[in-house]
Amino acid sequence: QVQLVESGGDLVQPGGSLRLSCAASGITFGHYNVGWFRQAPGNQRELVGHSFRVANAHYADSVKGRFTISRDVTKNMVYLQMNTLKLEDTAVYYCRAQSGINTYWGQGTQVTVSS
């Protein structure tokens, strides 16, 4: 059974940093495109960034230059480093692994940016 588990969400002040983690069991991230998404209350889920197997990552304009996706192949983990956090980054953050017709989501982790 495939399971993705996000962690690292927290309450942080504006301008602060967080690193989210996504751990996979049942799949190998190296075989998948992995994306980070977020959903704020009352909003639709939106793409934060994608890490492709064979191409460079790309990011939403709202986070470009502040967020970075990385992978640790040995640990089968994907990370989302978030710097210079803003109030509008507050949301539940999800990781998604996708390859062909197979798509898997984690349960999400809450990030709250507040002073």
C-alpha positions in Angstrom: 0.0 0.0 0.0 1.3 3.4 -1.0 1.5 6.1 1.7 2.8 9.6 1.6 3.3 11.4 4.9 4.0 15.1 5.2 5.5 16.7 8.3 7.2 19.9 9.4 4.3 22.2 9.4 4.3 24.8 12.2 3.4 28.3 13.3 6.0 30.7 12.1 6.4 34.5 12.0 6.5 36.4 8.8 10.0 36.3 7.3 10.7 33.0 8.9 11.6 29.6 7.4 10.3 26.1 7.5 11.2 22.9 5.8 8.5 20.4 5.0 9.2 16.8 4.5 7.3 14.1 2.5 8.1 10.5 3.2 6.9 7.7 1.0 6.3 4.1 1.6 5.3 1.7 -1.2 6.8 3.7 -4.0 10.2 5.1 -4.8 10.2 8.9 -5.4 12.9 8.5 -8.0 10.3 7.0 -10.3 7.8 9.8 -9.8 7.3 13.4 -10.5 6.6 15.0 -7.1 4.7 18.2 -6.5 3.9 20.3 -3.5 0.4 21.9 -3.3 -1.3 24.0 -0.8 -4.9 24.9 0.2 -5.9 27.8 2.2 -9.4 28.0 3.8 -12.0 28.9 1.2 -9.5 28.5 -1.6 -8.9 25.8 -4.2 -5.8 23.6 -3.9 -3.0 25.2 -5.8 0.4 24.1 -7.1 3.4 25.3 -5.2 6.1 23.6 -7.2 7.0 20.4 -9.1 10.1 18.3 -9.0 10.4 16.3 -12.2 12.3 13.1 -12.6 14.1 14.3 -15.7 13.8 18.1 -15.7 14.4 21.0 -13.4 11.8 21.9 -10.8 9.4 24.7 -11.5 7.5 26.9 -9.1 4.4 29.1 -8.8 5.2 32.7 -9.3 4.0 33.5 -5.8 6.8 31.3 -4.3 9.6 31.6 -6.9 12.8 32.5 -5.3 11.6 31.7 -1.8 10.7 28.0 -1.9 12.9 25.1 -3.1 12.1 21.5 -3.6 14.7 18.9 -3.1 15.0 15.1 -3.0 17.0 12.7 -0.9 17.2 9.5 -2.9 18.8 7.5 -0.1 16.0 8.4 2.3 13.2 8.3 -0.2 12.2 11.8 0.9 11.2 15.0 -0.8 11.5 18.4 0.9 10.0 21.8 0.5 12.3 24.5 1.9 10.3 27.7 2.5 12.1 30.9 3.2 10.9 34.5 3.7 7.4 33.2 4.6 4.5 35.6 4.2 1.1 35.7 5.8 -0.4 34.5 2.5 1.6 31.3 2.6 -0.7 30.0 5.4 -2.3 26.8 4.2 -2.3 23.1 4.4 0.5 21.8 2.3 0.3 18.5 0.5 2.8 16.4 -1.5 1.7 14.5 -4.5 3.6 11.7 -6.4 2.6 11.1 -10.0 3.7 8.7 -12.7 1.6 7.8 -15.6 -1.9 7.0 -14.4 -0.7 6.6 -10.8 -1.2 9.6 -8.5 -0.8 9.6 -4.7 -1.5 12.3 -2.2 -0.4 12.8 1.4 -2.7 13.9 4.2 -1.2 17.4 4.5 0.6 19.4 7.1 -0.5 22.8 8.4 1.7 25.9 7.9 0.6 29.0 9.7 2.4 32.3 9.2 1.4 34.8 11.8 2.9 37.5 14.0 
